[in-house]
Amino acid sequence: MKAFVFAALLAVTLAFVPIDHQSFVKNLTGKALVDYVNSAQSLFITEHVDVSEEFMKSRVMNIKYASPPPSDKIRATEVNTVLAIIPETFDARIKWPKCKSIKLIRNQANCGSCWAFGAGEVISDRICIATKGARQPIISPMDMVDCCGEYCDYGCDGGYSIQALTIRWWVSDGVVTGGDYQGDGCKPYQFCNSAGCPDAVTPECALSCQSKYNTEYAKDKNFAYYVGMTVGAIQTEIMTNGPVEASFKVYEDFYKYKSGVYKYTAGKMLGGHAIKIIGWGTENGTAYWLIANSWGTKWGENGFFKIRRGVNECGIERNVVAGKAKLDTL
């Protein structure tokens, strides 16, 4: 009887160990998180970045935007075509070397405008690809942040780009060009990304270009339509038409990513994030997606990162969106 009671107590005790460990891992932060992640796995490396949780959260969007919007769960168009031959590795930068925008890493600063950056970058790339390098606009994320209105909700807090609301807005209204902070184009980005910058606040919608830009706002717009896709069709879509936009859940260990193939290991969830997938490959036997982030070139692998492919890591394969440039409007 005593043996039975002891065994029962031991079983109960062991049952709670994983839960306690899971809670411990989830609540790790700062240097303790970095040390744990680097010792617990060998797929990727993290480095300590001395920033507040508030600042980290300012660079991602509200988690609700990483899921389909409640009123738009059915995609109007979903492309599931899969080519018979898909290479082991693919890099859009190599496939389309004339398109400088594919290589460009932008910086959204302390505004959760990743949804607008990811969308604008994909359209910039695809216009260049569709015109064989003849047109190379840099689409303005600022125009979407401050003028997307009912389609994208809260600007710096996030937007439903991943379920094609941004792309749908392109269809009906269009977006203009615009470079980085104090850059070129109709509406360059307004938020600085260096130390001492003020908190980013979504500005009022301005239907005009900066004074030094010579093209009218209405004539500077670029249009596209959206396509949804399944996991098996992502590679085909990238190979055929160019980079795609995707969103996923972001945890603190991702913010501290330095190199390698990311997989969630420890830390709190910070929010949702939208990025641009430009290719894929395999590293030390682990399949990955090759992705351009919008946190500047000092983050990750010169602004790029790799994340596990084929397992829907952090939801990365759940919502993939793209727009195909219409040549008759370019």
Secondary structure, DSSP 8 states (H G I E B T S, - for coil): -HHHHHHHHHHHHHHHHHHHHHHHHHT--HHHHHHHHHHH-SSEEE------HHHHHHTSB-GGGGS--TT--S-S-EE----S---S-EEHHHHSTT-HHHH---B-TTS--HHHHHHHHHHHHHHHHHTTTS----B-HHHHHHH-GGGT-SGGG---GGGTHHHHHHHHT-B-B--STT-SSSS------STT-----------S--TT--S-TGGG-B-EEEEEE-GGGHHHHHHHH--EEEEEEEEHHHHTEEEEEE---SS-EEEEEEEEEEEEEEETTEEEEEEE-SB-TTSTBTTEEEEETTTTGGGTTT-EEEEEE-GGG-
